[in-house]
């Protein structure tokens, strides 16, 4: 079983887990870097990252983003710009600290938005982006679901269930996420300026029954990025395609990554 480590970035420490494919043919391949959803962490990916590493024969890195899971809290309040700051400042520092020179980002929900934000600067290590239920814009269906989650956190058992994963981070993580998304005029990214600067190949996946967004998200991503983009809208699927339709999603991402995987 993979062991966890803490990566010290100076102003924060991030919990990280390295994954290796169960079969290695000796070829040098890209590294898959997994970015979890808004209230996620390493464990909430379940076994999907390992299965994708096995299918692609790529190594992987899955980590708790700032303020989630067992990583340390933000050294300052990032406010509504938390996804941009994670993409522009934290992720580049993490990849440098880990000496990752060639990678594919696989991001779920907020993690997908962070991946697109990062890709907008055409960073040297980045080979491609895969998004699962990413947010290009804020929709009313999303704010309605988050408002409902806030009620459940205050009066139901949601806080207790999340505390199992986030420990002492639970209140700060939920407050940051919910306050940002419900702030008047909030948008998860500057889609008009950032998406046209995304040059690497993108695969955008979403469930038809996503409770946090509509297929409009796929249209915006595909319509605005500068490079190749393919989209997949999955029936009988909500906000977590990799968990709700894992066989299909694993096959589709593996197919997409396969011709891009060999490093160098």
C-alpha positions, 0 to 999 in steps of 0.5 A: 500500500502506498504511504503518504508524505508531507511536502514542505513548501515553506508556507504550507505542507501538503500531504501527498501519495505517490502511485506506481503502476502495477506493471512496468514495461520500462518505458518512460511515461508522463506523470498523472497528477490528480486534483480533487473536488471542492470538499475532497481529499486523497481518500475521496478519489477511492481507487480510481487514481491507482486504476488509471495509473495501472491502465496507462502504466503511468506513475501518479501523484494524488494530494490534499490541496491546501486546507483539505484532508491532512494538508495544512491550512491556507497561510492567508485567506485566499477568498474567492480566488482560491482556485486561481491561487492554487493554480498560479502559485501552489501547483507550480511550486509543488511540481517543482518541489517534486521535480515533475517535468512532464505531467497530465492533470486529472481534475475533478470539479474544482480540481478540473477548474484549477487544472484549466486555470493552470493550463492557461499559462502553457506551463512547460511540464504540462502535456494534457488536461482531463476534467471531470465535472469541471466548472468554467462558469457558475450556474444556478444549479450549482449555487442551489446545490451548495446552498443546500449543502450549507444547510446540511452542514449546519443542521445535518450530519454533513459536517460529521461525515466530512470531518472523517476526511478533513479533521481539524480542517473541516470548518475552514474547508467548508467555509472557504468553498461555500462562501466563495461559490455563494458570493455575489458575482462569483465565477470559478475562473475568467473563462473568456481570458483563460480558456483561449490560452489553453493550448494542450489537449483537453478531455472534458467529461461530465454526467448528464445528471450533474447536480452542480452543473449542466452540459453548458460547461462542456460547450464553454470549455470546448468552444473556448480552448485554443487546442484540441478538445473532446467532450463526453456527456455520460448518461445516468451519471451525476457529479462524480463520473469516475465513481458513478460510471467508472468502467466507461470513464476509465476506458475513455481517459485511458484512450485519450492519454495513451498517445500522449503518455510517452515522455520525451 
